[in-house]
Amino acid sequence: MSSLSIDSSFVLVGTEQSQVLPSRPPTATSDGTFPSSISTPTSPIDSNASSVGTLEPVNHPSSDPAYVVGSSSSYAHDWSRDTTGGIRTHGRHFIDGYGRVCNLRGVNLSGNCKTPVNGDHTTFPAGAETVTFVGRPFPLEEAPQHLARLRRWGLTFVRFLITWEAVEHEGPGIYDTPYLSYLRSVLSLLPQYGLTAFVALHQDVWSRYAGGSGAPAWTLEHVGFDLRALEESGAAWLRGVCGGGHTEAERGLWPCGYQKLAAATMATCFWAGDTFAPKLRVRDGVPVQHFLQDAFLDMWEAVARAVGDLDGVLGFEMMNEPHRGYVDLPSLHGFDYNTDLHLGDVPSAFQSFLLGAGYPTNVNRWTRSFPMPTRRTGRTLLNPHGRKAWREDGPTGGRDLWEMHGVWKWNGEKNAGAVLVESYFVNDPATGRKVDWYTDFYYPLLKRWTARVRGAVANGRGHEKVFFVEPVPNEFCPPSWTSEHQLPNMVFAPHWYDLRVLFDKAHGEFSVNVQALARGANPIKTFHWGQKGARNNFATQIRSIVEAGYRSLGERPVLIGECGVPMDMNGRAAFKSDNWTWQRRMMDAMITGLERANVGFTLWNYNPDNDDTRGDDWNGENFSWFSNSRAPRSALAQDADELDAGARILDAVVRPYAAKTAGVPLRFEYEPATGAFTYSWAVLPTGLGEEDRESGVGGLPSVHAPPLTGHAPPLARETEIFVPARLARGRRLIVDGLVDGDAYTYDAARQTLFVLPAAQSSDDGSGARAQTRTVRVRFDPPVGGELPNDFRGDFGGAVGAVSVVLLALVAYYLIGRI
């Protein structure tokens, strides 16, 4: 039996609910999803428009009382303009042109975009001007297979990664036009597969040439760094971008590069060079901050002009995981343990100045520990040969930039350095005023960037683009991000990883809420046991991030821009045994936490170049649950089984979700062990204006009490839930919980459960009150996986038996004393 016939042979069952098939059954492709060339319901947007957005709204066919459930020709996870009418923000939600709340989930595409196609680990950093990123994330001819795979898995919202280096590696103002053309070609394909994307400029540790990814080499050279001296002088750790990072000694070291001289200096000059490095003039005497920011914004304008008008581009993100550099650093003798990773040899800011100036220096060494991630265990002498990080022919004349600004000096008589201004990066050196990185530097550049990008988008549609922003990694949304600092169409897109797993590359029954521990929580309250415990742990952490965003920003959408699971955890045991239990359990716990927080997300990451040996081939990372060493490379492979090949933990990644809700989502809970899920949402009556709708629960913002007031007028009644065909294959899909007059149908070819509540209006006796619908879906037979465990289930019997014995001994003792 072919995959198509299997996927199309389900039986709909229920009790009192209406059970019908679509009036116009579509022709499914063999990947189990719906082709983009189908006829669609009347779009609320002019179908000839070339960018996302909304014009005059038009009712969805389901708003007609005579509408037959599932008879539109859309599918749940299709975000193309033709079927959604364009996606926009409204309050804390994304909504489509019919006012339905859109739950956007998908992937980062891709981790391989950090490195060039022609990169050579053995000659790095040579050839920086001649690198090419054409073919990142995949060759254009392979795009159909990868996009069809993401569509089949329901992961159709893409954080599409580019780097500054990819666009402008040859030199300032010299843009790689073949790469920009390639970007346009790839992004143009997305709507054909129901995908939409936001283009995110990726950086880690400033640049590949500082040990991460992002900015081109010439940015460091213009500031005065010698690229070939950075590692020896201790100004950067580069082995991870040269194929390293896989050994125990090198594992997880790369984030410490943020505190090293090269990355910290570049970030400081970029954000606040006018304030803290006013003497540094580069290229024709231009102040360094002006030079770097103007080049950055010019590059972004080139990107926006190249791809901003495309239907598949929903918006943009200015910079991945921005970092302060030295700004706000209260002491030159240490970094913030709660936000800056301390692992391996970690120099203080002052020590990094000494090292870069060519002075051998002993620095603290940190190793992994428990319950805190790391602890100080010794000292290491760095730069024993006295190599300088600064070029003699550079703008500093070979001097350390911060020595040039009087932050410290070298005392030749004592053969030691001395700090002159301990709080140099806390107060404006010219005025003495205390600075704040967010309000003084980050927010202003965000606004400049938004204006440049909006103005560069073709056809005058830049105002419709959505702008994704994030805070410094591991920080909550700052309270200072009030309305005057916010952007139009702004989405808060922080990242979340379980820091303990990230540090240890290990996951088991025991998990720790490091987020709470780092903020002073009682350690005992941060410990969790079993799969239920991991779900609760991760849900608590993610909810804290999301609700902090609501508290600071008000009702703005929150989307987790990165979250992921290392595939090589637990000593790479799964690569030998092919048993991915712990990766599967962690992925399930993480996505359960995201679902409980009612937020969309883009998983880190789908990497077409991942393999079992090199992983993602960047700093020893291996986060892609897809491995090309396990998948066919044919660009024409579209069969369901071929598309699933190469994936490791699909039963945890590919799961049901309410993609388009005609109302306000309230709660979603899924159990992979059985395949059952429950979804509740508030159905808003039609015929009301935004000002007529009731409010939600009062008090502090909550992920479980979204406002019901001010929602966009509902122009659709039908809710579309993605239900993977692979989950329902060979099983009966059973729907419970609906009321008389409601209808549903499941179309396996479209992987969509359509739910149509009975028509409701403001004059039907219910007034302007929202009505809660709860749909409970299960399968017969159940999926049959491992049910989640917890401490009580694992140890309850033993604890109870010990308690009985202890009580008996106490009783015996007391009786003996009588």
Secondary structure as UniProt FT lines:
FT   HELIX           3..7
FT   STRAND          12..13
FT   STRAND          18..19
FT   TURN            30..31
FT   TURN            36..37
FT   TURN            47..48
FT   HELIX           61..63
FT   TURN            65..66
FT   TURN            69..70
FT   TURN            76..77
FT   HELIX           81..84
FT   STRAND          88..90
FT   TURN            91..92
FT   STRAND          93..95
FT   TURN            97..98
FT   STRAND          101..102
FT   STRAND          105..109
FT   HELIX           111..114
FT   TURN            117..118
FT   TURN            121..127
FT   HELIX           128..130
FT   TURN            134..135
FT   HELIX           140..142
FT   HELIX           143..152
FT   TURN            153..154
FT   STRAND          157..162
FT   HELIX           164..168
FT   TURN            172..173
FT   HELIX           177..189
FT   HELIX           190..193
FT   STRAND          196..201
FT   HELIX           208..210
FT   HELIX           217..223
FT   HELIX           227..229
FT   TURN            230..234
FT   HELIX           239..242
FT   TURN            248..252
FT   HELIX           254..259
FT   HELIX           261..276
FT   TURN            278..279
FT   STRAND          281..282
FT   TURN            283..285
FT   STRAND          286..287
FT   HELIX           288..307
FT   TURN            308..309
FT   TURN            311..312
FT   STRAND          313..317
FT   TURN            325..328
FT   TURN            332..333
FT   TURN            337..339
FT   STRAND          344..346
FT   HELIX           349..356
FT   TURN            357..358
FT   STRAND          361..368
FT   STRAND          374..382
FT   TURN            384..385
FT   TURN            392..393
FT   TURN            395..398
FT   HELIX           401..404
FT   TURN            405..406
FT   STRAND          408..411
FT   TURN            412..415
FT   STRAND          416..419
FT   TURN            422..426
FT   TURN            429..431
FT   HELIX           437..442
FT   HELIX           443..456
FT   HELIX           458..460
FT   HELIX           462..464
FT   STRAND          466..469
FT   TURN            473..474
FT   TURN            479..480
FT   HELIX           483..485
FT   TURN            488..489
FT   STRAND          490..492
FT   HELIX           499..504
FT   STRAND          510..512
FT   HELIX           514..518
FT   TURN            519..520
FT   HELIX           523..526
FT   STRAND          527..529
FT   HELIX           530..553
FT   STRAND          558..560
FT   TURN            567..568
FT   HELIX           569..577
FT   HELIX           581..596
FT   TURN            597..598
FT   STRAND          600..604
FT   TURN            608..609
FT   TURN            612..614
FT   TURN            619..620
FT   HELIX           628..630
FT   TURN            635..636
FT   HELIX           640..644
FT   TURN            645..646
FT   HELIX           650..653
FT   STRAND          657..661
FT   STRAND          664..671
FT   TURN            672..675
FT   STRAND          676..683
FT   HELIX           690..692
FT   TURN            703..704
FT   STRAND          719..722
FT   HELIX           725..728
FT   TURN            729..730
FT   STRAND          732..736
FT   TURN            740..741
FT   STRAND          743..747
FT   TURN            748..751
FT   STRAND          752..756
FT   TURN            762..763
FT   TURN            767..768
FT   STRAND          771..780
FT   HELIX           791..817
//
